[in-house]
Amino acid sequence: MTFADRYLAAGGRLAEPCAAYLYWRVIDALAFAPDSEKVAVPWRELGRADLDPALLSSRLEEYLHALFERYA
């Protein structure tokens, strides 16, 4: 959620309006639904056994909630 803020702080500029931010971020997040498991495979190979399907789903839901709180 802080990437755009850091980008702006470094001198970058974002396109307007904020509705576009919400649209593209939701589209990006939904690319991992309903199978957020595919994100965990490379991490598990590196030893992150804690990334189970329930945790991944809850993180995706939290991210979507944060998007709507910030941009909607």
Secondary structure, 3 states (H helix, E strand, C coil): CCHHHHHHHCCCCCCCCHHHHHHHHHHHHHCCCCCCHHHHHHHHHCCCCCCCHHHHHHHHHHHHHHHHHHHC
